Amino acid sequence: MPEPAIADAGLSTTPDRSVRGPRRGAIALIALGFATLSVAFPVVVALLLGEAPYEQIFVSYPGVDVAVVTAVLLAVSQAASLISVGTMVHVLFLGDTPARRARFLPQGFEMRLLRTASAIWATGAGALVVFEALDSNGAPPEDRLGVLDALPFLWELSDAPKAWTISLVAALMVLFGSFFADTWMGLLIPLWAAAIGVLAPVVTGQVLVGPNHDFGGDAAVFQTIAAYAFFGAVATSGLRVASGRLVAPATLRRLFLVGAVALPVIIVAEVVIGLFKLAGSPVTASVTGGLILASGACLLVAAGSLACGWWLGRRGRLRADNVTALLTVSAVAVTGWIGTGVAMTRQPPPQYFVPTSIEQVFMGFEVPDAPTLAVLFGQWRPNLLFLGIAAIAVTVYLLAVRALHRRGDRWPVGRTAAWLAGWTIVVVATSSGFGKYSAPDFGVHMIVHMSLNMLAPGLLVLGGVVTLLLRATRSGRSQPAGLHDWITWVLHWRVLRFVYNPLLVFVVFVGSYYGLYLTSIFGDYMRFHWAHQLMNVHFLIVGYLYYSLIIGVDRPPRPLPHIGKLGYVLAAMPFHAFFGVILMTSPAIIAEDFYLRLDLPWADLQAQQYLGGGVAWAGGEIPLMIVIVALAIQWSRQDAREARRKDRHLDMGRDDEFDAYNQMLERLTERDATRSAPRPAVQEDLRS
């Protein structure tokens, strides 16, 4: 986008000084859109549907007051959480502040908006803990007087109030951070907490029910992250221009870039979720189908507005008034998207009423065949979450390698091969028959666990992705902060030093086995697709942290000496062996209740656990032995490099340590020569 084309839409790095007065038309349009599309529309849907949705899922009607208040709270909370996330994205990644000053947060319009939005989010989430407990359990009006006594019981019965409890904690963390964070890194933890807070109600909602809910749940994760980041930033920009403040050209360019990536993800995920919810029924045959069409229309309006802005910018016709109009229309479309999403929660979708087996209830699919080698290697079921993560990781890596090559720099082919091989193992472990049978068969589960925790991370850390990104990007002190600056700040972040504490990483790496499998956590998590995915993500991250301290190409905040790395590896081996022995010899079946509920005809629980124990034993020892070999090679190469460096310095006469050592030897020689010299004759005469 040419700079002069939007010069009059720009602003200085002190945004709040460029206020030109509130745009009353934009404010009125956004407020009207929120009131009618986000709030009134789902309320009308809830009133028109009445008791029917509750009766369809065999829940008593909680009363019109609870139904209406729940719909209003959902709309307000989702809008506030979206603006909170979008504001943090806007401040952290879209700003135009020069890199030399961007490390410190500007205390302007966005931070005030973040405080207001997060406070509303926290209030709404707290209220939803109560009202979702009433709504999802169908607490009748005559029982309201005893709701305080019954609330813990109702909270325990349903996932919805638990999810909003997590959202409440996340909102409070964001609110706390908005008041006390003063540096760029200070908002990273609130942003991470906000991502969990907005995902919790989604993954435990309608996408958790019905056949193929593994596809629906993974698509909802991608859509939620992309939509909250992009639509939230759009809403923040819309509110900014409505208040009379301008948007910088650099911010607009970055916003369009985020949209170019996020909008295809949102639209594709919307298609996947729509097909999942309709479960083969015609789109016009249900309320859900109509709402899906309305949601798609809102997406198209938002996409069209931003595409129009990009087109005007490319042709040099983008002015401040155009920016205001386009962002206002996009913000109104976002309010419509929120409203249709809330309205969908008021009506059970068609997939609720498809005949479902117990296997589909827990996993989303059936596994009629025993897990033979032919089945494990031949029956693939895409794991959308890890396929998407792998695709993003590989694409970013290859783009960075290409950027280096275009600049004339070289990047070792072996590192690229290691990165690609690591993600290939992740995809095979999660999307092949191994991933498909990792839930119903404990032995297969341990193979996937070891692949994600031991094998893939060992290859990924050899890819040196952080070093690659730092080399492929540049930082300009007078340019807006970019990827190079963000990575540099994170590497010097105290929190990262704490996370990379070798003792902490070791305890989490080893303790995860005992804490997960020898308690009830594993059995509880296996009943939910989102929890199973969370376990796999945990395995991968912890394994990456552990191996990056041993053989990683990227320098960690707390590097270990080579002898310490060797001891680090050897210390973990007995724990794996002992854990494997426990599984192989224990008469108690891990997660027995879950496997008995599946009641698979081919399942032999004792044999599967024995196999799992053997895999944990051998699968833990073999990769660690390979790591020891890799560590020895790295050690020898480093010694060789150090020897060559010293030789070069010796040849050039630049080795200060060697010169100092020689000077010390010369002084010692001179002192010894002085002591051994003959004494003067006078001294000899006196002694005699």
N, C-alpha and C positions, 0 to 999 in steps of 0.2 A: 504494500500500500504506500504510494508516494507520500512523503512527508507534507508537502504543501497542500495536498488534497484535504487534509484534516487539520491543518494548522490552527484554524480558528476553533477546533474542537479540543485543542490541547490545553494543558495547564502546567503550572510550575510544580516543583516538588513539594510545595506547601499548598496542598489542594484547597484547604478551607479559605484561603485568601482570594480564590477565584469565584466567589459566590456572586451570582447575578440576580438573585431573587428567585423564590420558588416558582415553578411552573404549575400554576393552579390547575390547568387542564390535565396535565400529566398526573398530578396528585389525585385529582378527582377520578380519572380513568382507572388508575391502579387500585384505589380504594373501592370503587364500584365493582371492579372485576373480582377483587378478593371477597367482598361482601356477598355478591351474587353467585359467582362461580365456585369459590372455595367453601363457603359456609352455607348459603341458602340452598344451593343445588343439592348437596348430600342430605340436608335436613328435609327437603321436600321429598326426596327419594325414600328416606326412612319413614316419613309420615304416610306416603302412598303405599308402601309395602306393608306397614303395620305388623301384625303378628305372624304373617305367613313365613318369613325367613326363619324365625325361631322354631316354628312348628316343623319345618322341613328337616331340621337337624335335631329334633326332639329336645328342645330347650324351651322352658316356659318363658312367656313374654315378661320382661322386667318392667314394663310400663312405658308409656310414651315419653315421660319425662327423662328416664334413663336413656332411651334410644336417641332422643334429640340432643341431650347434653353430651352424650358420648360422641355423636357426629360432629358437633361444634368443637369439642375439645380436640378431636382428631385433626380437624382442618387447621385449627389455630396452632397446634403443636407441630404439625408437619410443616406448615409455612414458616414458623419460627425456627425450626431446626434447619430447614433448607437455607434460610437467610443466614443463620449462624455459620453453617459450613461454607456457604458461598462467600461470606465476608472474610473468613479466614483464608480461603483460597485467593480472594482478591488481594488481601494485604500481603500474603506470603509470596505469591507467584506472579501476580499480574501488575504489580506496581511499576512506576517509572522512576523511582528514586535511584540515583546513582549508586553504584556498588560500594563506594567508600562510606556512604551514610545509610545504606539500606539495612544494615545489621540491626539498627535500632528502629523500633516500631514508631511510625508517625501517629501521634495522639490526635487524630482528626475525626472526620465524619464516620469512617468505617469502624473505628474502635467504639465510638458511641453507639453506632447501629448494632455492633456485636454485643455490647452490654445489654441493650434493650431486648434484642431478639433472644439471647440466651436466657434472660430472666423470664420472658414469656414462655419459652420452651420448658424451662424448669417448672414453672407454675402449672402449665398444661399437663406435663408428664406426671407430676405429683397427683393432680386431680384424676388423671386417667388410671392410675394404679387402683383407685377406688372404683371408678365408674366402669372400667373394663372388668373388674372382678364381679360387679353386679350384672353387666351386660352379657359377658361371655358365659356366666353360670345361670343366667335367667332368674335372678333373685326377685321374687314377686313383691309387689308393693306392700303387702301386709307384713312382710318380714323386714322392712326398712328400719324399724325402730331398734332392732338388734344387730344392725349391720356392723357396728364397731366390734361387737363380740365375735361376729361371724366372719369378719374380714380376713383374719389369718387363715381360716379354713377355706374361704373362697379364693384367696390368693394362691393357696397351694394346689387347688383343683385345676387351674387353668394356666396356660402359658402366657396369655395376653398381659395380665397384671405383672408377671415376672419380667416380661420384656420391657414394659414401661418403667419398671423399677430400675432396670439397667439404663434406660434412656434418661431417667431422672438423675442418676449419678453422673452420667456423661454431661448432661446439661449444666449441672452444678460445677463440674470441672471446667467447662468452657466459660461459665460466668466468672469463676475464680480467676482463670487465666486472663480474661479480658480486663480485669482490674489491676492485676499485679504483674503481668508480662510486660517487659519493656524492651526485650530483644527479639530478634527473628526466631531464635530457637525456643523462646518462651511459649510460642503458640503451637509448637509441634505436638506436644503431649495432648493439649486440648483438641487439636485436630484429629489425632489418633483416637481419642476417647469419643469424639463426635461421630466418627465413622462407625464405631461399635454401637453407639447409642441409636443411630438411625437404622442400622441393619437389624438390630434385635427384634423390633416389631415386625419387620418384613419377613425374615427367614422363619419365624414361628407363626406366621399368619396363614393365609389361604394357600400359599405355594408349598406348604408342608403336607398337604392332604391330596390323596388320589394317585392313580397310576402315573408313572413318569414324573413324579414330583422332584426327582433328582435333577431333571432338566429344568423344570420350572424354578426350583430354588437357586440353582447356579445362575440362571439368566437374571433372576431378580437381584442377586448380589451385584452383578456387573451393572445392571441398569440403575440401581440405587446409588452406587458410587459415582457413576458418570453423571447421572441426573442431578444429584445434590451438588457436585462440584461445579458443573457447567450452568445448570439452571439457577443455582444459588448465586453464582457470580453474575449472571444476567440480571437477576432480581436486584442484587446489590447495585449494579450499574444503573438499572432503571430508577431505583429510589434515589440514587445520587443525582442523576440529571433532573429528576422531578423536584429535588430540593434546590435546584438552581446551580449546582456545581457541575463543572465540566469533566469530561473523561479524556485522559491523555491519549495521544496517538499510539504510544507504545502499549498502553493498556488495551486499547481496541484491537491492535494487531494480535496480542497474545490471547485475547478473548476469542477472536475468530479462529486462531490456531487450536485452542482447546475445543471449540465447537466442531471443528473439522474432524477431530478424533472422537469426541464424546457423542455427537449426534448419531453417527452410524451405529455405535454401540447401543445407544438408547433405543433406536428404531428396531434393530435386529432383535434385541432382547424383548421388546414389546411384542414382536411377532411370535417369538418362542413362547412367551408367557400366555399370549392370547390363544395360541393353538393348544397349549396345555390346559388352560382353564375351560375352553370350549369342548375339549375331549371328543372331537369329531362331530359335534352338533352344529347346525347352521348358525352363522353369526347373528342372524335376525330372529332366532328362535328363543332368545332368553334376554333378560335384563342385562346380564353380564356382557353379552354380545354387543348390545347397544352402547354400553358404557365403554367397551373396548374401542368401538368406532369413534366415540366422542373423544376419548383420550388420544387416539391417533390423529384426529383433526387438530387438537391443540398442539401436538408435536409438529405437525406440518406447518401450522401458523408460525410457531417459534422458529423452526428451521428456515421457512421462507423469509421471515423478517431479517434474520441474520445473514442469509445468502444475499438478500437485497443490499444490506449494508456493505458486505464484502464487494459486491459488484460495483456499487457507487464509489467505494474507495479506490478500486483498481482503475477507475476512469476519472479520478480526480474530482468527483462531484459530491463527496461526503462533507457535509457541513454540520455545524452544531445543532441546527434545527432537525436535520435528518437523523442525527444520532439520538436526539431526544425522542423523536417519534418512533423510531425503530425499536429502541430499548423499551419504551413504554408498551408498545404492542407486544413485544416478546415477554415482558413481565406479566401482562394480562393473560397471555397464553399459558404461562407457567401456573398462574392461579387456577386456570381451567383444568390443567393437568392434575393439580393437587386435588381439586374438587371431585373429578371423576374417579381418582384413586380412592378417596374416602368413601364415595358412594358405592364402590365395588365391595368394600368391606361390610356393607349393610345387607348384601344379598349373597347367599351361598352360590358359587359358580357351578356350572354343569358337571365338572369333574368330581364334585362331592357325591354325586348320585350314580357314578359308574360302578358296576360290580367289581369289588376289589378283594384280592386274596391277602392273607396275612403277610406274605412276602412283600407285596406291593405297598401295604400299609407302612412297613418299616423301611423298605429300601426303594420303592418306586417301580420295581421290576421283579420278575420271577426267575428262579434258578432251578429248573427241573432236572438238569443234568449234573452228574457228579463231576467234580473238578479234575478231570484227567488232563494230561498234557495237551491233548488235542483241543480240549475245551478252553484251557487257560491261554493258549496261544491263538486260538481260532475264533473265539466268541468275544468280540470287542464291543464295548459300550462306552461311548465318549463321555469322559468326565469334563464337562464344560468349564468348570472352574480352573482346573490345572491346565487344560488345553489353552485357555485364554491367557493365563499367567505365563505359560511357556512361550506362546506366540509373542506376547509383549516383550518378554526378556530377550528372546532371540532377535527380534526386529530391532530393538534399541541397540543391542550389541553390534549387530552387523552394520547398522547405520553409523555407529561410532567408528568402526573399523574402516568403513568407506571414507569417512571424513578424514581419518589419518592418512589413508593412501592418497587421497586427492591433494593433501598438503605435502606429500612427498615423504612422510614418515612411514616406518615399518612397524608392524605388530606381529609377534611370533605366531605362526600358524598353529603351533601346538596348543597355545592358550585358547584360540578360537575353537579348535577341535574339542578341547576339554569342556568348554562351555556348551557347545552343541551336544556333546555326548551326555553331559549331565542332565540337560533338559529332555533329551530323548529317553533316558531312563525314567525320568519323572512321568512322562506321557505314557510310556509302556506300563509302568507300575500302576497307574491310575485308570487308564482307559482300555487296557487289554482285559482278557479274562481274569488276570490277577486282580485288577481293580474291581471287577464285577463281583468276584467271589471273596473279596477281602472282608465283607460283612458277614456272610453266612458260614464261612469256614475260618476257624481261628488259625490253622496252620498257614493258609494262604495270606491271612491278615499279617502274620509275622513276616512273611516274605516281603510284602509291600512295605511294612514298617521298616525293615532293615534296608530296603532299597532307598527309601526316602530319607532315612536317618543316617545311614552309614555310607552307601555307595554313591548316590547322586551328589551329596554335598562335597564329598572328597574330590569330585571332578569339577564342580562349580567353583570352588575356591581357587582352583588352578587357572581359571579363566581370567582372574584379575580385573573384574568389571569396574571396580572403583578407579583403579589406575588408568584403565582405558578411557573412561569418561572424563577424567581430569586432563588427560593428554589430548583428547579430541575436542575439548572446549577451551575457551579463552575468557579471561576476565578483563574488562576495561573499567578503570576507576571512574571515568566520566559517563560510562554506559549503564543502563539499568542492570541490576543484579540478575545473573542468570544461573544456569546449571552449575558452572564451575564454582561460583561463589557459594551456592547452597551446599554443595558437597563439602567444600572446604570448611564452612561453618559447622556442619554436622560432625566432621571428623575431629574438630576441636571442642565439641560439646561435652560437658561434664557427664551428662546422662549416658552418653555412649561409652565413656570410660568406665562408668559403673557397670553397664551391661556387659562390657568386654572384660570384666574382672575374671581372671582365670579360675579362681575358686568358685565364683558364682556359676560360670558356664559349666564347670565340671559337675557341680552338684545338680544343676538342672538336667544336664545331659544324662547322667547316671540315674538320678532320682526319678526321672520321668517314667522309667520302666516300673519301678516299684510302686510309685504313687498312683500310676494309672491302672495297672493290671492287678495289683494285689489289694485294691480297694473296690468299692462299688462304682467308681467313676466310669470305668470302661463299659460295664453293663448298662449304665444309664445313658451314656453317650451313643451307644450303638443303636438305640431306638430312634435316633433322629439323624436325618441326612446332614443338616448343618453342623451337628456335633461331630459326626464322622469326618467331615471335611476339615473342621477345626483341628482335630487330632492330626490329620495328615499335614496341615500347614505347620503345626507345632513341631512335628518330627523334622520337617525340612529346615525350618529356621534354626532350631537348636543344633541340628547337625552341621549347618553352615557355620554357626558361631564357633562350635568346637573345632572343626577342621581348619577354619581360618586362622586359629591360634597356632596350628601345628605346621601346615604345609601351604597356607594361603599366600598368594602372590601379593595381595594388598597388605600393606603394613598396618597391623591393628594398633589401637591406642595403647595397649599394654603388651608389647612384644616379649616373647620368651626367648631365652638363649637356647641353643640347639640341645644342650644336655637337659634343659628343663622341658623342652618339647618331647624328648624321648621318654622322660619320666612321666610326662602327662599322658602319653599313649599307654605306657605299661601299667599305670595306675588304674586305668579303666577296664583292662582286660579281665581281672578277677571278678569284677562286678557283673559283667556280661555272662561269664561262665556260671557264677552262682545263681543268677536269675534264671538261666536256662535249666539248671538242675532243679530249681524249685518247680518250674512248670512241668518238667518231665516226671517228677516223682510225687507231685501233689495229687491226692485222691479227689480234692475239690475241683470242680470245673469252673473255670473263669467265665463269668457272665452266663451261668447256666440257665437262668430264667429266660434270658433273651433267646438263646438257642433252642430251648424247649418250646418257646412260643412259635418259632419258625416251623418246628416239627417237620424237618426235611427228611424224606425217606432214605436218602443216601448218607446222612450225617452220622458219623461215629465220633462223639464229642471227646472221648478219652484219647482216641488215636490222633485226632486233630490237635489236641493240646500237647500231646507228646511230640508231634511234628513241630509245633510252634516252639516248644522248648529247645528242640534240636537246632532249629533255625536261629533262635536267639543266641544259642551257644556258638555254633559254627559261624553264623552270619555276623556275629560280633567279633570273633577272633580273626577271621580271614581278612575282612577289610582293614582291621587295625594292623595286621602284619603287612599288608600292602602299603599302608600309610608309613610304617616304619621304613620300608624300602625306599619310598619316595622321599622321606625325610633324610635318609642317609645320602641319597643322590644330591638333594639340595645342599646338604652340609658339605659334601665334597666339592660341589661346584662353587660354593661360597668361599671355601678355603682356597680353591684354585684361583678364583677372581682376586682374592686378597693377596695371594702370592704374586700374581701378575701385576697388581697395583704397586706393591712394594718394589718389584723389580723395575717398573717404569720410573718410580721415584728415585731409586738408587742410580739408574742410568742417567737421570736428569739432575742428580744432585739435590733433590728436593725433599728427601726423607728426613725431616727434623728429628724424629725419634731416634733414627739410626745414628745421625750425627751427634746427638746428645749422648747416646750410649757410648760412642767412640771417645768423645771428650771425657766422659767419666772414667773410662778405662785408662786414658792417658794420664789423668790426674792421679789415679791410684798407682800407676806405674812410677810416676815422678815421686810420689810420696814414699813408696817403698824404696826407690833408689836413694832418696835423701836419708832415710833411716839407716840404710846399710852402708853409707859412706864412712871412711875412717875419721875418727874424732881428731880434733886439733891436738898438737903436742903439749900445749899448756895444760889441757885437761888431763892428759895422761900423767904428767908430772905431779899434779895435785893429788890424784888418786893414789900415786905411789908414795 
